[in-house]
Amino acid sequence: MKFLGALHPAFVHFPIAFLLAAALAEGLLFLNPSTGLGTTVRFLTWTGAGGGVLAAFLGWFAGGFRLSDRSDLLGMHRWNGTGIAIGGLILVAQLPKGQNITASRKWFRLLLALIAGLLLWQGYMGGELAMGPDHLGLKG
């Protein structure tokens, strides 16, 4: 179990990058539908969601299989990561078919934007856990 938990930091970066890149590509698609980025968004969403499930799974090994944690920060990181993994699966289910750029993308875009924001917060909390408080030097 310890070995699987130690893999968590190595496996979190690709899903973060893929899902944030999907949000960027979807934003470009929104601004210019003729870019033809629909297939790219699909690929990035699928790989990001799949990798997110793996990262969350490994995170449970890293933090231990319990419902409450020794610190509030670890608890927020655990449940935010679990929520992002579940949200990624819902996001895949919401993927628009083909290059449809109509209002049917509204819920997909809203959920993708929410997940992108949560990923940024999750990354910050992970940095706090790995490198200590104020690891970005924002407070001083």
C-alpha positions as CSV (number, residue, x, y, z in Angstrom):
1,M,0.0,0.0,0.0
2,K,2.8,2.4,0.8
3,F,4.3,1.9,-2.7
4,L,1.0,2.7,-4.4
5,G,0.6,5.8,-2.2
6,A,4.2,6.9,-3.1
7,L,3.1,6.9,-6.8
8,H,0.4,9.5,-6.2
9,P,2.5,12.6,-6.8
10,A,3.9,11.2,-10.1
11,F,0.4,10.5,-11.4
12,V,-1.4,13.7,-10.6
13,H,0.3,16.0,-13.1
14,F,-0.9,14.6,-16.4
15,P,-4.6,14.6,-15.5
16,I,-4.3,18.2,-14.3
17,A,-2.5,19.2,-17.5
18,F,-4.9,17.3,-19.7
19,L,-8.1,18.8,-18.1
20,L,-6.7,22.3,-18.0
21,A,-5.7,22.0,-21.7
22,A,-9.2,20.7,-22.4
23,A,-10.6,23.8,-20.8
24,L,-8.2,26.0,-22.8
25,A,-9.1,24.2,-26.1
26,E,-12.8,24.5,-25.3
27,G,-12.4,28.2,-24.6
28,L,-10.7,28.6,-28.0
29,L,-13.5,26.6,-29.6
30,F,-16.1,28.9,-28.0
31,L,-14.3,32.0,-29.3
32,N,-13.8,30.5,-32.8
33,P,-15.9,27.5,-33.6
34,S,-14.0,27.0,-36.9
35,T,-10.8,25.9,-35.1
36,G,-12.0,22.3,-35.2
37,L,-10.8,21.6,-31.7
38,G,-13.7,19.3,-30.8
39,T,-11.7,16.1,-31.3
40,T,-8.9,17.5,-29.2
41,V,-11.2,18.4,-26.4
42,R,-12.6,14.9,-26.5
43,F,-9.2,13.3,-26.2
44,L,-8.0,15.6,-23.5
45,T,-11.2,15.1,-21.5
46,W,-11.1,11.3,-21.8
47,T,-7.4,11.1,-20.8
48,G,-7.7,13.7,-18.1
49,A,-10.7,12.0,-16.5
50,G,-9.2,8.5,-16.7
51,G,-5.9,9.8,-15.3
52,G,-7.8,11.7,-12.6
53,V,-9.5,8.5,-11.4
54,L,-6.1,6.8,-11.2
55,A,-4.6,9.7,-9.4
56,A,-7.4,9.8,-6.9
57,F,-7.2,6.1,-6.3
58,L,-3.5,6.4,-5.6
59,G,-4.2,9.4,-3.4
60,W,-6.4,7.2,-1.1
61,F,-3.4,4.9,-0.7
62,A,-1.2,7.9,0.1
63,G,-3.5,9.4,2.7
64,G,-4.9,6.2,4.1
65,F,-8.4,4.7,3.8
66,R,-10.3,6.8,6.3
67,L,-13.2,9.3,6.1
68,S,-11.6,11.9,8.3
69,D,-8.0,13.1,8.4
70,R,-5.4,14.4,10.9
71,S,-5.5,17.8,9.3
72,D,-8.1,20.0,7.7
73,L,-5.9,20.6,4.7
74,L,-5.4,16.9,4.0
75,G,-9.2,16.3,4.4
76,M,-10.0,19.1,1.9
77,H,-7.4,17.7,-0.5
78,R,-8.7,14.2,-0.2
79,W,-12.4,15.1,-0.8
80,N,-11.7,17.7,-3.4
81,G,-9.6,15.2,-5.4
82,T,-12.3,12.5,-5.0
83,G,-14.9,15.0,-6.2
84,I,-12.7,16.0,-9.2
85,A,-12.3,12.3,-10.2
86,I,-16.1,11.8,-10.0
87,G,-16.7,15.1,-11.8
88,G,-14.3,14.0,-14.6
89,L,-16.4,10.9,-15.2
90,I,-19.5,13.0,-15.3
91,L,-17.7,15.4,-17.7
92,V,-17.0,12.5,-20.1
93,A,-20.7,11.6,-20.0
94,Q,-21.5,15.2,-20.9
95,L,-19.1,15.3,-23.9
96,P,-20.9,16.7,-26.9
97,K,-21.0,14.4,-29.9
98,G,-19.0,15.4,-32.9
99,Q,-18.2,19.1,-33.5
100,N,-21.5,20.4,-32.2
101,I,-20.9,24.0,-31.1
102,T,-24.5,24.8,-30.1
103,A,-26.1,25.3,-26.7
104,S,-25.8,21.6,-26.0
105,R,-22.2,22.3,-25.0
106,K,-23.4,24.7,-22.3
107,W,-23.4,22.1,-19.4
108,F,-20.2,20.5,-20.6
109,R,-18.5,23.9,-20.6
110,L,-19.9,24.9,-17.2
111,L,-18.7,21.6,-15.7
112,L,-15.3,21.8,-17.4
113,A,-14.8,25.4,-16.1
114,L,-15.8,24.2,-12.6
115,I,-13.4,21.3,-12.7
116,A,-10.6,23.6,-14.0
117,G,-11.1,25.9,-11.0
118,L,-11.1,23.0,-8.6
119,L,-8.0,21.6,-10.1
120,L,-6.1,24.9,-9.5
121,W,-7.2,24.8,-5.9
122,Q,-6.4,21.1,-5.6
123,G,-2.9,21.7,-7.0
124,Y,-2.3,24.5,-4.5
125,M,-3.4,22.3,-1.6
126,G,-1.2,19.5,-2.8
127,G,1.7,21.9,-2.9
128,E,1.0,23.0,0.7
129,L,1.0,19.4,1.8
130,A,4.2,18.5,-0.1
131,M,6.2,21.7,0.4
132,G,4.8,23.2,3.5
133,P,2.6,26.3,4.3
134,D,3.0,29.3,2.1
135,H,5.0,27.3,-0.5
136,L,4.3,30.0,-3.1
137,G,5.4,32.8,-0.8
138,L,2.1,34.7,-1.0
139,K,1.9,35.7,2.6
140,G,5.2,37.3,3.0
